[in-house]
Amino acid sequence: METCLPVSGLVLAAGRGTRMRTDLPKALVSLGGRPMVLRLLDTLAQAGIQDLTVVVGYAADLVRGALPYGVGAVAQADLGGTAQAVSLTGPVLRSRVAPPSQIVVTTGDTPLLRPESVRRLVETHLASQAACTFLCAVFDEPVPHPRVVRNRARRVTGFVEDTDAPTRQRRRRERLTSHFAFEAEALWSVVDRVPARGPAGERTLNDAVGLLLAAGQRVESVRVDDPRELVGVNTPEDLAWAEGILAEREPSGT
């Protein structure tokens, strides 16, 4: 295991995963013989993050029962988005004798994420003293992530959804993904102010980062060379594709 990093980890794994066409919660769908959420917890631990909490929702007791000893769980009964999920963990984490000062947030349906990418994320975040640092990648195929907007100095200035992007910005292929490192107090200062959007009224962490940028806070990014490790696994077809990626990485089956 790598040297322990001075951060806490949050894994958002409350979803039912209807598109996976299974009665299991998506977090417990197996990839390479191991539930996806456990693969992600392994990744965070291998990166050096030892303090781990999972946000559970659908079939919460089943997911809780599958978590390793020492991993905490917080329930999200009303699935109102990633910002809402993180907000629910605030009272738990902030009530500790030594509350975490830095928090990594990721999603339980990205089991291809590599430990080295997590470590780069955290090390860049700590070195830059940013309010937030996120993983990004250049995607050749359409993905449901906003495009990263930068100024001439290449600093992050915002994000734009495909539906809102003017023609000049549609050429941008660099995308924000669902993997963040936050300075804890910066996160708590904005997460409860994230507006609800869309028909489902979801509150997302992307908007939390937008609020930090609007307040003049520093936001950094770390680009991952292989965008496949940041892709969410949401359907049986995605699962078969991810099994192929694992076979490339682990030809012996280990």
N, C-alpha and C positions, 0 to 999 in steps of 0.2 A: 504493500500500500504506500501511496505517496505520503509525504509529510502532511499532517493535518492542517487544513486551511481554516482561518479564523472567521468562518461564516456558518450560517445555518441554511438548510435546504428545505424548500417547500415543493412538494409534488402535487399538482392539481389532478385528481383522479376521481372526480365525482360523477362523471358521465355514464349514462346507460349504454351508449354505443348502439343505438337502434340499427344503424346501417351495417353493423357487423353481423346481423341476423343470427343472434344467439341470445339465450336467456342469461348468460353470464354478464356481469358488469364488464365494460370494455377493459378496465384495468387488469382483469384476471384472464383475459384471452391469452392463450399461450402462443409464444413465438420461440421457435427453437427449443421447445420443451420447457419453457419457463414463462410464467405470467409476465405480461409487458411491464406492469408497474414494478415488479421485483427486478427485472432487468435494468430499469432506470435507476432504482435505488442502488443496485450494484455499481452502476456507472458513477453515481455521485460519491459513493463510498470509496471507490477506486481513485477518484479524483482527489480525495482527501477531505470530503465533507462528512463529518461524523454525526452532527446534530441534524436529524431528519424528521420531518413531519409530512404526513399525507392528508390532503383534503379528500374526504370520502363523501359519497352521496347515495347513488343507486346501490341497493344491496349492501349498505354500509357495514353491517355486521359481518358479512361474508368477506369483504375486503379487509376489514380490521383483523379478522382472524388469520388472514394470509400474511400479514405484515411481520417482518422479523422483530424479535425482542428488542425493545429500546426505541423503536420507531413510533412516534406519536401520531395521533389521528384527530382531526377536527371535522365535524359533520357540516355539510352544506345541504340542507334539506330542500331549499328552493334554488334551483340551478339558474342563477341570475348572471352568470358570466365570470370571467377570470378575476376581475377586480373585486367582485363581491366575494369570491372564494378566499382571496388573500385578506380581505377586510375581516372576515370571520376569524382568521388566525391571530389578528392583532391582540385581542384581550389575553389570549393564551401566552403568546410570546412576550408581550410587554409586562406581564405579571411576574415573570421570572425574577429571581434574585439578581441574575446577571442577564438582562435581555440582550438578544443578538444585536450587534451593531451593523452587520451586513447580512443580506439575505439573497440567496439564489432561488429563483422561481422557475419551474419548468413544468411541462405537462406529461401526464402518465401515458400518453399514447404515442410517444416518440422514442421507442426502445432502441433505435439505431444510433442514438447520440453516443459519442465517444468520450471517455474520461479525459483525454488530452484537450478536447474542445472546452469542456467544463473548466478545466484548470486554466487554460488560456483566458477564458472569460473572467475568472475570478482574479487572476494575477494582473490582467490589464485594468480591471475595475479598481483594485486596491492601489495600484501604482498611479493611476490617473486622479484618484480621489473624486471620481465622478459621482453624481447622484444616482445615475443608472448607466449600466453598460449592457448591451444586448448582442446576441449572436445574429449574424446575417449571412446571406449567401446570394450568389448570382444564380438565378434559375432560368433555364432555357424554356421550360414548359410552364404553362399557367398554373399558379398556386394561389390559394386563398389568403395571401398575406399582403399587407400594404407595401408599396414601394418606398424606399428610403430617399429622402430629399436632403441634399447637402449644398452648402454654399461654395464659393470659389476656393475657400481654404480647406474644403473637404470635411468641414465640421457638420455634424448632423443638425439639421434645422427643423425637421418634421417628417411626416409620413403622408402618403396619399393613396387612397383606395383606387383600384382600377376604374371604377365607375365615376370617380371624381377627377381623375388625372387628365390635365390638358394634354394635347398631342405631344408637346415637347417632352413631357414627363413619362409618357408611355414607353419611351425608349429606355428608361431606366430599368434594369433587370435585377438590381440589388434589392432584396426584400428583407424586411423585419420578420423575425420568427418568434416563437413563444418561449424563448429562453433568455432570462434576465438576471442580472445582479443589481441589487439596490442597496444604497445606503439606507439603513432602516428608518431613521427619522424622516428622511426625504420621502420614502414610500408612505409612511403613516400620514404625512402632511397632505397627501393628495388622494389616497386611495378611496376615501369616503366621499370625495367630491366628484368622482367620475360620473358623468351623466349616463343615464340609460338610453340606449339607442335601438332602433329597429323594431319590428313587430314583436319580438320576444322581450324587449326591454332589457337587453343584456348590457352589463358594464364591463368593459375590457381593460386589461392592463396597457394596451396600446394607447388608450386615452389617458391613462395615468402618466405615461411617459410624455405625452403631449402637454399635460399640465406642468410637468417639471420644466420642459423646454420653454413654455410660455412664461414661467416664473424666472427665467434666466439661469436655470440650473444646468450644470454640465452633463451632457449625455454622450457616451462613447460607444463604439461598436467594435466587434471582433468578427472578421469575415472567415467563414469556414470554407475550405477549398472544395469539399465534397458535399453538395447540398442535400444529398440523399439522407444524411444522418439527421437532418432537421425536419424531415417530412413526417407528418402525422399518419398513423395507421388506423384507418376508419372503416374499412370494408374487407370482406374476404379476399377481394382482388388485391388490395393493399397488403394484406397479410401474406399472400403468396409471393408478391413482389419482395417483401421484406425478408421472407425466408430465403429467397435467392441471394439477397445481399449478405445475409449471415453465412450462407454456404461459401460465398467468396472469401469472407473474412476468416471463417473457421472451418476449413475443408476437412479437418479431422473429426468435426462434430463436437469438439470440446468447447 
